[in-house]
């Protein structure tokens, strides 16, 4: 078999320039030969060799753009599925990487298939108390699954996963997994389900969970995108008050007390402007400009649109003037948008 593979590789090299784009197809060719020559029996040596080749390709693909190696990855998965049918994988780290790459490439059917393979693997099915490293691996697998269900907006599967994990004795509570489930509910416009989960977990797991940074960002972003500005504002006000109390300051917060990320602030400001809460948007913008360092050019653009919408052109111009002071570099697109907003 080695001689056949070697001959195929030499033929491939002779007819294909050896650049960065051709090395990966050659590795997939090598795996395809393994697949064709592999007898339909559990041969541990051959299985380990094939898994090693799959791992090599995964390590090269996972940090590349999705369009460049999509066909290569599709071929890799066909080889992986073939091998898994003969000798089910026990490499959970490899599965996690495969799911992550399939997500990046929007191969949702493969994402679900890979998750099923993982869920049915002996390592994941086992609920024996494992050592810390094994516990961490299982946790990462379930967190990756929850992210997949979140990104593919599969709320039912996300909720099912959460309930399954609750029953396991070998798993600690994961805020990452829980946040993915909450976010999937908000994306699917089932905010009441998210609210009920928060209430349930606040009572049974951790009463401070609703103040968690990830959860706060997810809920404010979700409410903002749903246009429910009052609910977003309620959570925002609660967190401001909590941070003020914690820092024992009356008017400002230190850098250590910010509780939003830039994407959430953008969504919140966008919602406020759309609902004509221009004054509130202005106050929140300047508050974070002074205290948290999360304001970006998009935040500025949103507020400028709000000022122009409310015929406050003077304030829009003032915002442009302060950009150098806060180390925000305006772009040509920004000035184009500014002029369009002023018209």
TISE-224951 format. One record per residue (C-alpha): residue number from 1; residue in one letter; y, z, x. Coordinates in pm, 1 decimal, padded with zeros to 6 digits, always signed. Layout:
! TISE-224951
+-----+-----+----------+----------+----------+
|   n | res |        Y |        Z |        X |
+-----+-----+----------+----------+----------+
| NUM |   A |        Y |        Z |        X |
...
+-----+-----+----------+----------+----------+
This chain:
! TISE-224951
+-----+-----+----------+----------+----------+
|   n | res |        Y |        Z |        X |
+-----+-----+----------+----------+----------+
|   1 |   X | +00000.0 | +00000.0 | +00000.0 |
|   2 |   X | +00241.2 | +00081.1 | +00282.8 |
|   3 |   X | +00191.5 | -00268.0 | +00431.2 |
|   4 |   X | +00270.2 | -00431.1 | +00096.8 |
|   5 |   X | +00587.2 | -00227.0 | +00061.3 |
|   6 |   X | +00688.8 | -00305.9 | +00417.7 |
|   7 |   X | +00637.7 | -00679.7 | +00358.3 |
|   8 |   X | +00839.0 | -00669.1 | +00036.6 |
|   9 |   X | +01122.0 | -00485.6 | +00211.6 |
|  10 |   X | +01132.1 | -00739.1 | +00494.5 |
|  11 |   X | +01146.0 | -01023.5 | +00244.0 |
|  12 |   X | +01425.3 | -00844.8 | +00055.8 |
|  13 |   X | +01624.2 | -00786.1 | +00376.0 |
|  14 |   X | +01582.1 | -01148.9 | +00483.4 |
|  15 |   X | +01729.7 | -01276.3 | +00158.0 |
|  16 |   X | +01991.2 | -01009.5 | +00087.2 |
|  17 |   X | +02284.9 | -00898.6 | +00307.3 |
|  18 |   X | +02242.6 | -00534.0 | +00395.5 |
|  19 |   X | +02563.2 | -00389.5 | +00255.7 |
|  20 |   X | +02617.2 | -00067.9 | +00063.6 |
|  21 |   X | +02545.3 | -00239.1 | -00269.0 |
|  22 |   X | +02207.0 | -00382.9 | -00160.9 |
|  23 |   X | +02050.6 | -00067.8 | -00017.4 |
|  24 |   X | +02005.9 | +00096.3 | -00354.5 |
|  25 |   X | +01831.3 | -00202.4 | -00516.7 |
|  26 |   X | +01595.3 | -00212.0 | -00217.7 |
|  27 |   X | +01500.9 | +00150.6 | -00279.7 |
|  28 |   X | +01439.9 | +00071.4 | -00645.5 |
|  29 |   X | +01225.8 | -00226.1 | -00538.6 |
|  30 |   X | +01023.3 | +00010.6 | -00324.1 |
|  31 |   X | +00976.1 | +00244.0 | -00620.1 |
|  32 |   X | +00878.8 | -00047.7 | -00844.7 |
|  33 |   X | +00602.2 | -00135.7 | -00600.0 |
|  34 |   X | +00486.8 | +00224.1 | -00612.1 |
|  35 |   X | +00478.2 | +00198.4 | -00989.7 |
|  36 |   X | +00270.5 | -00119.3 | -00990.2 |
|  37 |   X | +00028.8 | +00001.7 | -00722.4 |
|  38 |   X | +00000.5 | +00361.8 | -00833.8 |
|  39 |   X | -00341.3 | +00414.3 | -00994.6 |
|  40 |   X | -00336.1 | +00576.8 | -01335.8 |
|  41 |   X | -00447.0 | +00912.4 | -01208.3 |
|  42 |   X | -00276.3 | +01223.8 | -01081.9 |
|  43 |   X | -00245.1 | +01157.5 | -00709.8 |
|  44 |   X | -00032.3 | +01438.9 | -00568.8 |
|  45 |   X | +00055.3 | +01263.2 | -00241.0 |
|  46 |   X | +00172.3 | +00944.1 | -00413.3 |
|  47 |   X | +00356.4 | +01147.2 | -00675.9 |
|  48 |   X | +00545.9 | +01343.1 | -00412.0 |
|  49 |   X | +00636.6 | +01022.9 | -00226.2 |
|  50 |   X | +00769.6 | +00856.9 | -00541.6 |
|  51 |   X | +00967.2 | +01165.3 | -00640.4 |
|  52 |   X | +01122.4 | +01170.3 | -00293.1 |
|  53 |   X | +01238.1 | +00809.7 | -00335.6 |
|  54 |   X | +01381.0 | +00887.8 | -00680.3 |
|  55 |   X | +01566.9 | +01183.0 | -00532.5 |
|  56 |   X | +01714.4 | +00963.2 | -00256.5 |
|  57 |   X | +01851.8 | +00714.9 | -00509.2 |
|  58 |   X | +01985.1 | +00992.9 | -00733.0 |
|  59 |   X | +02174.4 | +01145.8 | -00440.3 |
|  60 |   X | +02348.4 | +00813.1 | -00380.2 |
|  61 |   X | +02413.6 | +00725.9 | -00745.2 |
|  62 |   X | +02543.4 | +01055.0 | -00880.0 |
|  63 |   X | +02882.6 | +01035.3 | -00706.4 |
|  64 |   X | +02947.5 | +00665.5 | -00771.4 |
|  65 |   X | +03121.2 | +00486.0 | -01056.2 |
|  66 |   X | +02901.3 | +00423.4 | -01358.2 |
|  67 |   X | +02952.1 | +00045.8 | -01371.8 |
|  68 |   X | +02853.9 | -00018.0 | -01010.2 |
|  69 |   X | +02497.3 | +00109.4 | -01025.6 |
|  70 |   X | +02411.6 | +00109.0 | -01395.9 |
|  71 |   X | +02126.6 | -00142.8 | -01360.1 |
|  72 |   X | +01995.0 | +00038.5 | -01054.3 |
|  73 |   X | +01987.8 | +00366.2 | -01243.2 |
|  74 |   X | +01820.0 | +00205.9 | -01544.9 |
|  75 |   X | +01544.3 | +00076.5 | -01315.1 |
|  76 |   X | +01516.6 | +00417.7 | -01153.1 |
|  77 |   X | +01465.1 | +00580.3 | -01493.3 |
|  78 |   X | +01188.5 | +00335.5 | -01585.3 |
|  79 |   X | +01006.4 | +00433.6 | -01266.5 |
|  80 |   X | +01068.0 | +00802.9 | -01336.8 |
|  81 |   X | +00931.1 | +00775.2 | -01692.4 |
|  82 |   X | +00621.2 | +00597.8 | -01564.5 |
|  83 |   X | +00560.2 | +00862.4 | -01301.6 |
|  84 |   X | +00629.0 | +01147.2 | -01543.1 |
|  85 |   X | +00368.4 | +01011.5 | -01786.6 |
|  86 |   X | +00107.9 | +01026.5 | -01507.6 |
|  87 |   X | +00220.2 | +01345.2 | -01340.2 |
|  88 |   X | +00476.2 | +01550.8 | -01542.4 |
|  89 |   X | +00766.1 | +01655.1 | -01324.1 |
|  90 |   X | +00825.1 | +02011.8 | -01215.7 |
|  91 |   X | +01154.6 | +01925.4 | -01043.1 |
|  92 |   X | +01412.7 | +02073.6 | -01280.6 |
|  93 |   X | +01696.8 | +02012.6 | -01034.8 |
|  94 |   X | +01613.0 | +01640.9 | -01039.7 |
|  95 |   X | +01610.5 | +01641.0 | -01420.5 |
|  96 |   X | +01952.5 | +01806.8 | -01428.6 |
|  97 |   X | +02092.9 | +01535.1 | -01201.4 |
|  98 |   X | +01929.7 | +01256.9 | -01403.7 |
|  99 |   X | +02074.8 | +01392.9 | -01728.8 |
| 100 |   X | +02419.3 | +01425.7 | -01569.2 |
| 101 |   X | +02415.8 | +01067.2 | -01439.1 |
| 102 |   X | +02288.7 | +00930.3 | -01772.3 |
| 103 |   X | +02574.2 | +01114.2 | -01943.9 |
| 104 |   X | +02827.7 | +00962.8 | -01705.0 |
| 105 |   X | +02685.5 | +00617.8 | -01774.9 |
| 106 |   X | +02683.3 | +00681.6 | -02151.9 |
| 107 |   X | +02308.4 | +00619.3 | -02172.6 |
| 108 |   X | +02266.2 | +00857.0 | -02466.9 |
| 109 |   X | +01912.7 | +00750.4 | -02553.7 |
| 110 |   X | +01799.9 | +00833.1 | -02201.8 |
| 111 |   X | +01991.1 | +01161.0 | -02211.7 |
| 112 |   X | +01788.9 | +01273.2 | -02513.6 |
| 113 |   X | +01463.5 | +01150.5 | -02360.1 |
| 114 |   X | +01528.5 | +01336.3 | -02034.4 |
| 115 |   X | +01616.7 | +01653.9 | -02223.0 |
| 116 |   X | +01286.4 | +01632.6 | -02414.5 |
| 117 |   X | +01098.1 | +01592.3 | -02086.1 |
| 118 |   X | +01271.1 | +01900.5 | -01948.4 |
| 119 |   X | +01221.8 | +02113.0 | -02259.5 |
| 120 |   X | +00850.5 | +02029.8 | -02257.7 |
| 121 |   X | +00804.0 | +02097.8 | -01886.0 |
| 122 |   X | +00594.3 | +02398.5 | -01790.7 |
| 123 |   X | +00879.6 | +02557.5 | -01596.8 |
| 124 |   X | +01123.1 | +02549.3 | -01888.9 |
| 125 |   X | +00864.9 | +02639.3 | -02154.7 |
| 126 |   X | +00759.8 | +02948.1 | -01962.7 |
| 127 |   X | +00947.2 | +03262.5 | -02062.8 |
| 128 |   X | +00809.9 | +03485.0 | -01791.1 |
| 129 |   X | +01072.6 | +03689.9 | -01611.9 |
| 130 |   X | +01146.8 | +03486.1 | -01302.5 |
| 131 |   X | +01327.3 | +03559.6 | -00980.3 |
| 132 |   X | +01702.5 | +03511.3 | -00965.4 |
| 133 |   X | +01685.3 | +03156.1 | -00830.8 |
| 134 |   X | +01447.5 | +03042.3 | -01105.0 |
| 135 |   X | +01656.0 | +03217.3 | -01367.6 |
| 136 |   X | +01963.9 | +03034.3 | -01240.4 |
| 137 |   X | +01782.6 | +02698.8 | -01249.1 |
| 138 |   X | +01677.1 | +02751.1 | -01610.3 |
| 139 |   X | +02028.4 | +02852.8 | -01701.1 |
| 140 |   X | +02171.1 | +02538.4 | -01536.9 |
| 141 |   X | +01923.7 | +02321.0 | -01726.4 |
| 142 |   X | +02020.3 | +02464.6 | -02064.5 |
| 143 |   X | +02389.8 | +02447.3 | -01978.3 |
| 144 |   X | +02346.7 | +02079.2 | -01887.7 |
| 145 |   X | +02171.3 | +02019.1 | -02220.2 |
| 146 |   X | +02453.4 | +02191.0 | -02408.3 |
| 147 |   X | +02709.2 | +01977.2 | -02223.4 |
| 148 |   X | +02512.0 | +01665.7 | -02317.9 |
| 149 |   X | +02509.9 | +01762.9 | -02685.6 |
| 150 |   X | +02879.6 | +01843.7 | -02662.9 |
| 151 |   X | +02978.1 | +01510.5 | -02505.0 |
| 152 |   X | +02759.8 | +01312.4 | -02745.9 |
| 153 |   X | +02893.8 | +01513.6 | -03042.9 |
| 154 |   X | +02548.5 | +01626.8 | -03150.3 |
| 155 |   X | +02643.9 | +01955.2 | -03312.1 |
| 156 |   X | +02306.4 | +02006.7 | -03483.0 |
| 157 |   X | +02117.1 | +01986.2 | -03154.5 |
| 158 |   X | +02375.0 | +02207.6 | -02982.6 |
| 159 |   X | +02331.0 | +02477.4 | -03246.6 |
| 160 |   X | +01953.3 | +02443.9 | -03229.6 |
| 161 |   X | +01967.6 | +02486.4 | -02852.5 |
| 162 |   X | +02185.6 | +02798.6 | -02884.9 |
| 163 |   X | +01941.9 | +02959.3 | -03128.0 |
| 164 |   X | +01643.6 | +02871.8 | -02907.0 |
| 165 |   X | +01809.6 | +03027.4 | -02601.8 |
| 166 |   X | +01886.8 | +03341.4 | -02804.0 |
| 167 |   X | +01513.0 | +03397.8 | -02849.5 |
| 168 |   X | +01432.2 | +03374.2 | -02478.7 |
| 169 |   X | +01379.5 | +03696.5 | -02287.1 |
| 170 |   X | +01435.4 | +03529.5 | -01948.2 |
| 171 |   X | +01792.0 | +03412.5 | -02015.9 |
| 172 |   X | +02122.7 | +03592.3 | -01984.1 |
| 173 |   X | +02415.3 | +03498.7 | -02205.2 |
| 174 |   X | +02597.0 | +03191.3 | -02072.1 |
| 175 |   X | +02964.5 | +03148.8 | -02161.1 |
| 176 |   X | +02940.8 | +02787.8 | -02041.4 |
| 177 |   X | +02659.9 | +02706.2 | -02284.8 |
| 178 |   X | +02829.8 | +02893.6 | -02568.2 |
| 179 |   X | +03159.4 | +02715.1 | -02506.5 |
| 180 |   X | +02986.5 | +02375.3 | -02517.0 |
| 181 |   X | +02838.7 | +02462.7 | -02855.6 |
| 182 |   X | +03177.5 | +02580.2 | -02986.3 |
| 183 |   X | +03343.3 | +02263.7 | -02857.0 |
| 184 |   X | +03081.7 | +02040.4 | -03019.2 |
| 185 |   X | +03155.6 | +02210.5 | -03353.1 |
| 186 |   X | +03529.5 | +02154.3 | -03312.6 |
| 187 |   X | +03481.7 | +01788.3 | -03212.6 |
| 188 |   X | +03267.3 | +01733.9 | -03522.5 |
| 189 |   X | +03542.8 | +01889.8 | -03737.0 |
| 190 |   X | +03331.7 | +02190.9 | -03831.0 |
| 191 |   X | +03582.1 | +02452.6 | -03721.0 |
| 192 |   X | +03444.1 | +02701.0 | -03975.1 |
| 193 |   X | +03106.0 | +02693.0 | -03799.0 |
| 194 |   X | +03282.9 | +02758.6 | -03467.7 |
| 195 |   X | +03478.7 | +03046.3 | -03619.1 |
| 196 |   X | +03161.3 | +03200.6 | -03763.2 |
| 197 |   X | +02986.8 | +03177.2 | -03426.6 |
| 198 |   X | +03281.6 | +03343.8 | -03254.9 |
| 199 |   X | +03275.2 | +03623.9 | -03509.3 |
| 200 |   X | +02898.8 | +03667.7 | -03472.2 |
| 201 |   X | +02905.0 | +03676.0 | -03091.8 |
| 202 |   X | +03211.2 | +03901.9 | -03084.2 |
| 203 |   X | +03015.8 | +04157.8 | -03285.1 |
| 204 |   X | +02675.5 | +04119.9 | -03120.3 |
| 205 |   X | +02735.5 | +04008.1 | -02760.4 |
| 206 |   X | +03085.8 | +04072.3 | -02631.0 |
| 207 |   X | +03390.2 | +04174.3 | -02832.4 |
| 208 |   X | +03616.6 | +04011.2 | -02572.6 |
| 209 |   X | +03455.9 | +03668.9 | -02603.3 |
| 210 |   X | +03736.3 | +03529.1 | -02818.9 |
| 211 |   X | +03977.7 | +03607.9 | -02532.0 |
| 212 |   X | +03770.9 | +03418.8 | -02277.4 |
| 213 |   X | +03968.1 | +03147.9 | -02093.3 |
| 214 |   X | +03721.5 | +02866.3 | -02177.6 |
| 215 |   X | +03692.1 | +02966.5 | -02542.5 |
| 216 |   X | +04069.2 | +02997.1 | -02586.5 |
| 217 |   X | +04125.9 | +02649.2 | -02440.0 |
| 218 |   X | +03848.8 | +02501.1 | -02653.6 |
| 219 |   X | +03977.1 | +02654.0 | -02977.8 |
| 220 |   X | +04343.7 | +02566.5 | -02919.5 |
| 221 |   X | +04252.1 | +02210.3 | -02817.0 |
| 222 |   X | +04021.3 | +02175.4 | -03116.3 |
| 223 |   X | +04273.6 | +02302.9 | -03368.7 |
| 224 |   X | +04547.4 | +02088.9 | -03212.3 |
| 225 |   X | +04343.3 | +01769.8 | -03237.2 |
| 226 |   X | +04257.4 | +01856.5 | -03596.9 |
| 227 |   X | +04630.8 | +01898.6 | -03668.4 |
| 228 |   X | +04584.9 | +02266.1 | -03759.6 |
| 229 |   X | +04893.6 | +02382.1 | -03576.3 |
| 230 |   X | +04912.3 | +02723.4 | -03746.9 |
| 231 |   X | +04563.5 | +02822.4 | -03628.0 |
| 232 |   X | +04630.9 | +02694.1 | -03276.6 |
| 233 |   X | +04958.0 | +02886.6 | -03273.1 |
| 234 |   X | +04782.0 | +03203.4 | -03393.2 |
| 235 |   X | +04541.4 | +03199.8 | -03098.0 |
| 236 |   X | +04819.1 | +03109.9 | -02855.1 |
| 237 |   X | +05041.8 | +03396.4 | -02977.8 |
| 238 |   X | +04749.9 | +03640.3 | -02958.2 |
| 239 |   X | +04685.0 | +03546.1 | -02595.8 |
| 240 |   X | +05050.7 | +03564.7 | -02494.5 |
| 241 |   X | +05075.0 | +03913.8 | -02639.5 |
| 242 |   X | +04752.2 | +04020.9 | -02472.6 |
| 243 |   X | +04863.5 | +03893.4 | -02132.6 |
| 244 |   X | +05201.8 | +04057.9 | -02167.1 |
| 245 |   X | +05035.6 | +04388.7 | -02247.2 |
| 246 |   X | +04797.4 | +04352.9 | -01954.9 |
| 247 |   X | +05072.8 | +04275.2 | -01706.9 |
| 248 |   X | +05312.4 | +04539.3 | -01844.3 |
| 249 |   X | +05595.6 | +04289.8 | -01842.1 |
| 250 |   X | +05840.6 | +04242.7 | -02123.4 |
| 251 |   X | +05957.4 | +03883.7 | -02075.9 |
| 252 |   X | +05756.7 | +03689.9 | -01817.0 |
| 253 |   X | +05402.4 | +03659.3 | -01696.6 |
| 254 |   X | +05277.3 | +03643.1 | -01340.4 |
| 255 |   X | +05077.1 | +03347.4 | -01209.0 |
| 256 |   X | +04758.3 | +03547.8 | -01255.0 |
| 257 |   X | +04799.3 | +03569.0 | -01630.3 |
| 258 |   X | +04803.5 | +03205.1 | -01742.1 |
| 259 |   X | +04536.0 | +03131.5 | -01999.9 |
| 260 |   X | +04560.1 | +02757.3 | -02067.0 |
| 261 |   X | +04468.0 | +02451.4 | -01869.2 |
| 262 |   X | +04681.8 | +02138.8 | -01850.0 |
| 263 |   X | +04471.6 | +01937.5 | -02095.7 |
| 264 |   X | +04494.9 | +02213.1 | -02357.3 |
| 265 |   X | +04870.2 | +02248.7 | -02310.1 |
| 266 |   X | +04907.8 | +01872.8 | -02358.1 |
| 267 |   X | +04707.1 | +01878.9 | -02681.5 |
| 268 |   X | +04898.7 | +02180.8 | -02810.9 |
| 269 |   X | +05241.0 | +02031.2 | -02734.4 |
| 270 |   X | +05135.4 | +01699.0 | -02888.4 |
| 271 |   X | +05034.4 | +01874.6 | -03208.7 |
| 272 |   X | +05358.1 | +02076.1 | -03222.6 |
| 273 |   X | +05570.2 | +01763.1 | -03175.8 |
| 274 |   X | +05377.1 | +01569.0 | -03440.6 |
| 275 |   X | +05427.7 | +01853.6 | -03686.9 |
| 276 |   X | +05801.0 | +01871.0 | -03596.6 |
| 277 |   X | +05775.6 | +02213.2 | -03430.5 |
| 278 |   X | +06010.8 | +02085.0 | -03160.8 |
| 279 |   X | +06177.2 | +02418.8 | -03088.4 |
| 280 |   X | +05842.1 | +02593.7 | -03047.4 |
| 281 |   X | +05720.5 | +02314.5 | -02820.2 |
| 282 |   X | +06033.0 | +02353.9 | -02605.9 |
| 283 |   X | +05988.4 | +02730.6 | -02572.1 |
| 284 |   X | +05619.4 | +02698.0 | -02482.3 |
| 285 |   X | +05690.2 | +02418.1 | -02233.8 |
| 286 |   X | +05952.6 | +02619.1 | -02041.8 |
| 287 |   X | +05741.7 | +02933.6 | -02060.2 |
| 288 |   X | +05452.5 | +02763.2 | -01879.6 |
| 289 |   X | +05685.5 | +02572.6 | -01650.2 |
| 290 |   X | +05806.1 | +02908.1 | -01514.5 |
| 291 |   X | +05486.4 | +03109.1 | -01521.5 |
| 292 |   X | +05163.2 | +02913.9 | -01496.7 |
| 293 |   X | +05209.5 | +02595.6 | -01293.7 |
| 294 |   X | +05004.2 | +02385.4 | -01537.3 |
| 295 |   X | +05285.3 | +02160.0 | -01660.9 |
| 296 |   X | +05239.4 | +01795.4 | -01563.4 |
| 297 |   X | +05424.6 | +01469.0 | -01625.7 |
| 298 |   X | +05238.8 | +01414.1 | -01952.7 |
| 299 |   X | +05368.5 | +01747.7 | -02084.6 |
| 300 |   X | +05721.1 | +01632.3 | -01999.4 |
| 301 |   X | +05666.6 | +01297.4 | -02175.4 |
| 302 |   X | +05541.0 | +01470.6 | -02490.2 |
| 303 |   X | +05842.8 | +01698.9 | -02510.2 |
| 304 |   X | +06083.1 | +01409.0 | -02441.5 |
| 305 |   X | +05929.2 | +01222.0 | -02734.8 |
| 306 |   X | +05986.7 | +01530.2 | -02944.4 |
| 307 |   X | +06352.3 | +01553.2 | -02841.2 |
| 308 |   X | +06407.4 | +01183.7 | -02908.5 |
| 309 |   X | +06230.2 | +01214.2 | -03242.0 |
| 310 |   X | +06468.5 | +01493.6 | -03340.5 |
| 311 |   X | +06773.4 | +01305.3 | -03202.6 |
| 312 |   X | +06825.5 | +01550.6 | -02914.3 |
| 313 |   X | +06881.7 | +01289.9 | -02642.4 |
| 314 |   X | +07084.5 | +01532.6 | -02429.6 |
| 315 |   X | +06782.8 | +01764.4 | -02392.8 |
| 316 |   X | +06559.7 | +01468.1 | -02312.3 |
| 317 |   X | +06792.8 | +01370.0 | -02027.4 |
| 318 |   X | +06803.7 | +01729.7 | -01901.8 |
| 319 |   X | +06423.4 | +01727.1 | -01873.6 |
| 320 |   X | +06436.9 | +01417.2 | -01655.4 |
| 321 |   X | +06686.9 | +01588.1 | -01426.7 |
| 322 |   X | +06470.3 | +01894.6 | -01360.7 |
| 323 |   X | +06160.3 | +01696.8 | -01255.4 |
| 324 |   X | +06242.2 | +01703.5 | -00879.4 |
| 325 |   X | +06305.4 | +02079.9 | -00897.5 |
| 326 |   X | +05952.6 | +02144.8 | -01024.4 |
| 327 |   X | +05785.5 | +01892.5 | -00790.8 |
| 328 |   X | +05685.3 | +01650.7 | -01066.7 |
| 329 |   X | +05711.1 | +01290.3 | -00952.3 |
| 330 |   X | +05811.6 | +01049.5 | -01232.7 |
| 331 |   X | +05640.3 | +00711.3 | -01251.0 |
| 332 |   X | +05753.5 | +00371.0 | -01374.1 |
| 333 |   X | +05536.5 | +00417.8 | -01682.2 |
| 334 |   X | +05713.5 | +00748.1 | -01748.9 |
| 335 |   X | +06058.8 | +00586.2 | -01743.0 |
| 336 |   X | +05934.6 | +00301.1 | -01963.5 |
| 337 |   X | +05803.2 | +00553.1 | -02215.2 |
| 338 |   X | +06128.8 | +00745.6 | -02192.3 |
| 339 |   X | +06335.9 | +00437.6 | -02273.6 |
| 340 |   X | +06104.8 | +00345.7 | -02560.6 |
| 341 |   X | +06139.7 | +00696.8 | -02703.2 |
| 342 |   X | +06517.9 | +00677.6 | -02684.2 |
| 343 |   X | +06537.7 | +00349.2 | -02877.3 |
+-----+-----+----------+----------+----------+
